[in-house]
Amino acid sequence: MEKFSKTLHGYNPEEVNKFLDNIIGKVEDMVEENKNKDIKNVELQKENQALKQKLMQYERMEATLNKAMIMAEKTSEQIKYSAHTESEAMIEDARGKANRIINEALLKAEKAEQEANLLRRNINIFKRRVKDIIEAQMQVVDEMDDIEI
């Protein structure tokens, strides 16, 4: 707590004014810092929205790939059945085609899984950053409580 020297009519006005100027400066700095953090928060919210949109896009891609995989499996079964009725040579050819289709579908699914994992990691990083920002803001609020006016 700041102590002021006493004069004839109370506390020394110069010391009191100097102390008040110091407090005003600190409050103005904190207000500016809060404005900057608000701007950063808005930017992070925009980034969060963009990430959500990308996540939705990847989820749609995953659904499409799942449908493609189901269709590929149905197609391979039909090819196997037709090949069996025609001849043994056609059976081997149809199995090779079915395996290629399944392998392509699996590769696409694996790629989609890798992209989803990358997105999960990015989301976790984003969560950590937002948490750090919030914790820093909470520390500023706690520090404001410590200032005696």
N, C-alpha and C positions, 0 to 999 in steps of 0.2 A: 504494500500500500504506500502510495506517495505521501510524503509528509511535507507540509509547507511551513515556511517561517511566518511568524505572526508580525503584524504591523499595528499601528495605532488603531485602525478601524477594522481589524480582522486579519485574514490571510493576505500574504503578499500577492497582489494582482498579477504581477509579471510571472511569478512561478505558476500560479493557477492557469493563466492563459497559455503558457508554454506547455503545461501538462495537457490541457484541453486540445491544443493544436496537435500534439503527439497522438492523442487518442483518435482525433478526427482523421489524421493521416492513416493510422492503422485500420480504422473502419473502412475508409475509402479503398485501401488496398484489398481488404477482404471482399468488399462488394465487387471490385473489378475481377478478382480471382473467381468469385462465384459466377459472374457473367461468363467468363472464359470456360468454366466447367460446364455451364448450361449449354454453351455453343458446342462443346465437345460431346455432351450427352445427346444433343440433337443429331450430330453427325453419326454417333454410334447407333442411334435408333434407326437412322436411314440405312446404315450398313447392315443392321440386324434385319431390316425389312428386305433388303436385297438378298441376304443369305436365306431368308425364309422362302423367297420366290425361287431361288435356285434349288432349295430342298424340294419344293413342290414340283419343280420341273423334273428333278431326278426321280421323284416318286412316280410321276407319270411315265417317265422312260422305263422304270422298273416294271410297272404294270404292263406296258407294251411289250417288253421283253418276255415277261411271263406268258402273255398270250401267244407270242411268237413261238416260244418253246413248246407250249401245249399244241399249237398247230403243227409244229415240226414233228412232234411225237405222233400225232394222229396221221400225218402224211406218211411218216415212215412205216407205221403199221399197215396202212393201205398198200403201200408199195411192196411190203413183205408178202401180203396176202396175194396180190396180183402176180408177183414174181413166182410164188410157189406153184400156182396153177399153170403157168406157162411152161417153165422148165427149170432144171437145176442150175443152169448157167445164169438164168435171169435172177434166180434167188441170190446168188453171190453178188451180182451187180447191184441189186436193190439194197442189200445189206450195206454195201460200201457207201451208197448214196445216203442211206439213213444215218450211218455213223458220221459222215461228213456234216450232215445237217445238224445232228445232235452236238457234235464238237463245236460247230460255229455258234450254236445257241448257248452252249456252255461257256465259250469264250466271251460272248457278249454279256452273259449273266455275270461272269467273273469280273469283267471290266466295270459293269454297273456296281457291283459290290465294292470294288476298289474306290470308285468315285464316291459311293455312299460313305465308306470309311473315312475318306479324306474330308468329306463334308462334316462328318461327326467330329473329327479332330479339330476342324476349323471352328465349329460351334463351341467345342469345349474351350478353345483358346479365347474365343470371343466372350464366353461366360466368365472366364478368369479375369479378363481385362475389365469387363463391366463390374465385377465384384471388387477388383482393386480400386476402381474409380469411386465406387460407392463407399468403400472403406475409407478412402482418402477424404471424401466429403464428410463422412461421419466424424473423422478425426478433427476436421476444421470446425465442425459444430461443437465437438467436445472442447476444443481450445477456446471457442467463443464463450463457453460457460466459465472457463477459468479466468477470463478477463474481468476485472472488477472495475465498474464504472462509477 
